[in-house]
């Protein structure tokens, strides 16, 4: 059963359709890359999958209320406190997040992901480099052990070592991965399926990136 499914979804945001009656399924454990020209609406589609906005028409089906982790393209405003505080924000809504008998589990999850992400939990978030802020936000997205992870340009502001760390971390992530990137090396290393957004329509190529390039070239011919 699909974790997320769009059924005949339309969304315009007051202009030409960003999505025009599209269908999409995201299955457990898949690694899907969303491609499209700048301005096509890739970020908007991610926000739709995250539940931040609702479609004008159609249906979004979420099987069993899957946990969703999100890494936005832009750094959110208003994040204050230590790195640990920011990461714990990804656990909002879990038992123990506001204290109580389960608080030990929340602390354990936060400390575990901080160690895996090689982050200093006591460092003030505001003083971090752009790259370490991105790393912190990824830890925030992962800490709740999501069923699906939505990433918008995850390699932005990261150096080569950090990108290699990120790729390795995501390969070991057991949930579904749905991401947008302009980093072709990162795309090749992770994507198992390509979905292309073009003028409101989604084309599902169901293949890796190099196979997608060959098939699209054949189609254009």
N, C-alpha and C positions, 0 to 999 in steps of 0.2 A: 504494500500500500504506500502511495506517495506521501511524503511528509507535508509537502505543499503542492497545491494544484490550482491553477488559474483556469477558469472555464468561461470562454467568450467574454473576456474582460476588456472593457473600454475605459480610457482615461484621457482627458483632454486638458485639464487645468486652464480652461478658458480660451485655448487656442486650437490649432490643428491637433488631431488625435496623436497622443504619444503612444498609446496602445489602442489598436483598432480591432476589437473582437478576438483577442489572442488567447491561445491555450498554452499551458506550460505545466509540466510535472517535474518535481524534484524528488528523487528517490533517496532512501537512506544510504549514506556512505558514498554518494556520488561526488565527483569534483568537476564542477561546471564553470566554464568561463563565459561571461556575457561580453560580446563584441558589438561594436557599432561606431559610427562616426561621432565626433564631438557634437553635442547638442541633440542627439537622437532621443535621449531620455533614459540612459542606463541607470543613473543615480536615482531617478524617479521610480524605476522598476524595483530597485533594491529597497527603497523606502516603502513601496507597496507590499513587498514580500515581508518586510519587517513589521507591518501593521501600523506604520506611522501615518499613512494616508489610506483612503478608501476609494475604490473605483467608482466611476459614474454608472457603469452597468456591468453585469456579469457576476461571477461568484468566485470567492477565494476559499478553498477548502483546506483546513489545517487538521491533519489526522491526530487525534489525541492531544491537542494543544501542545505541539512541540516547543521545546525551549529554543529560543533564537538568540544568538550573539551577533552583534553588529560592530564593525569597524568603519566609521564614516570617513569620507575623503578629507573633510575639513576638521580641524581640531574644534571640539565643542567649546563654547564659551561658558564661563562660570564654574569650571572645575577648580577646586581649591583644596588645600590640605596636603597631606603627604601622598606619596605614591601608593601606599597601602590604603589610604582613604579612597583614592580614586578607583583602585582595583576592587575594593569591597562594594563600591557602588554597583558593580555588575551582579551582586548577589541580592539586590533589593527584591523583596518579595519571598525569598526563601525562608523557611523556618529558622529562627535564630538570628536573622539579619538585624532585628531590632533589640536583641538581647534575649535572655531566657535560657532554658535548658539546652537548646540546640546551638547556642552561640559558639561553643567550642568547635563545632563542625564548620561553621562559617570562617572562623579564624584559621582552621587547618587548611581549608580550600584556598584562602587568600595567601597564606604563607607558602603553600605548595606551588602555586602558579608564580609567585614572586621568585622562588628559587629556580624554577624551570626557565623563567624569562630573564634570569640574571639581572634582577632589578633590586635596588636598595629601597626597601619599603619605607624607611624613615626619611628619605630625601624629599624635600618640598617639590611638588609637581611643577610649580611655576618656574623653578630654576633649571629644569631639564632642557637638554637640546631638543630640537624638533624630532630627531630620530628616536630618542628615548621616550619622548611623549607618545610617539606612535607605538612603540613597544609596550608602554604602559596601557594604552587603550586596547591593544590586542589582548594583553593579559586580562583586562576588564571584560572583554568579550568572551574569553575562554573560561573564566573562573566559575561560571555557573554551569559548566559541563553541558553546553548546548547540543541540541540534536542537529541544528543547522547553523552554519557560520556564514554571515554575509559580509564580504569585504569589498570596500570601494577604494581602488588604487592603493593596496596595502604596502607597496614598496616605496611610496612617496617619502622623501626625506631620509631614506635609509642608505647607509653605505654598503659596499659589497659584502663585508663580513656579516652585517645585520640581515641582509637579504638572504644570504646562505643559511643563517640561523632560522629565519622565518620559514623558508621553504622546507627545511628539515622538520621544523615544529609542525607545520601543516600536513606534511606527509604522515606524521604519526597521529594526527587528529582523527578520531574514529567516527565523527559525525559527517553529515553532508556539508560540502563546501560550495558556495556560489559566489563568484568574485568577478570584479571588473579590473582590468589592468592594461596598461600600454607597454609593460615590460615583457617583451617577447621571450626572453630566456626564462623568466619566471613562469610565463604561460605554458611554455613547452614542458617545463619541469613538473607541472602540477595538473594541468587540465586533461581530463579523460573524455570530455564532451564539450562541444562548442555550440552556443546559442547566439544567433546574430539578430540584432534589432535593426530594422531598416524601414523607415517611413511608416511606423506604427505596426509593423508586422514582425513576428518572430519566426525565424527559420532555424530548425533544429537539425544540426549536422551529425550528431551522435558519433563523434570521432575525435581523435586528438588533433592538435593544431596543424601539424604538417599534412595530415590527410585532408583536413579542411581546406588548406590552401590549394592542394591539387584538385579537389572536387570542385571548388569554386571556380578555378581557372577553366576546368572542363566545361562547367555550366556557362561561363561567359563566352567561350568559343562557340 
